[in-house]
Amino acid sequence: MTPYPTLEADPEDKNLVILQSLICLLREKNILSRADIEDLCATVQARAADHAHDKLPCAASSAKAAANEIAQIGDYVGHKYGGKHRRAN
């Protein structure tokens, strides 16, 4: 079985640029809501907090970097496009 590639939070990484652009495009077209992006942030943060028990293996430093990056993307998209926050349960 081939191991999963490690993710690096490099601002010059072409995959990161594509991901950022895709999230913005999906939000701009109202395919993703602000609440969806907040859920995505929470999911990534949960993976970073408990990476040892994550079903998709990743390095702890990569998970923390991903959580930081998605939080920045969420903040940017929230300020640029607005929208309703997810409901508190």
N, C-alpha and C positions, 0 to 999 in steps of 0.2 A: 504494500500500500504506500502510495506517495504521500509524504508529510505535507501538511498545509504550509503555504509560504508565509514567512513572517512579514508583518506589515510595519513599515517605517513611516513615521510622521514627518516626512521630508516635504517642505513646501514646494519643491521643484519636481516632486514625483508626479508623473503624468496620470497615474491612477487617481491620485487625490484631486487633481484639477478636474478630471472627468466626473468624479463623484460630487464635488462641490457644484459644478455646473449642472449636473443632472438634478440634484436636489432643488436648486434654485429654479430650474425650468419646470419641474413638476409642481412646485409651489406656485409659480407664476401662472400656470395653466389650471390652478385649483384642483389638481389631481391629488396633491398632498395638502392637508390642512396644517395649520400651526400646531394643532393638537397631535396630529400624526408625527410631526417632527419632534415634539416634546416626548412622545412615547418612544420614539427611536433613541433620543438622548438618554432616557431612563433605562432602556434595554442595554445600551452600550455601557453605561455607568455600572449597571448591575453585573455585567460580564467582567468589567475591570475590577470591581470590588471582590468578586469571587471567581477569579480566573482558574483557580486550581480545580474547581468542580464544573467548569464550563464544558458543555458537550462538544463545542468546536474548539479544539486546542489553539492556544495563542500564548505568546510570551507576555509576562506581566507588564513589561515596559511598553509593549505594543498596545496592550489593552488600555493602559492609562493614557497613552498618547492619543489613541482613537477616541476615548471619552472626552479628552480635552478638545480635540478637533471637532467632534460632532457638537459639542456645547458651543463652540465659536460659530459654527455654521448655523446652529439653531438661533443664536442671538442675532446674527446678521440677517437671516431670513425673516425672523420675527420683526425686526426693525424696518426692513425694506418692504415687506409685503403685508405685515400686520396679520389680523385674523384673531379668531377666538382661541383662548387657551383651553386645554383639556379640562374637563370637569373634575373637581376634587371629589373623591369617593368617601 
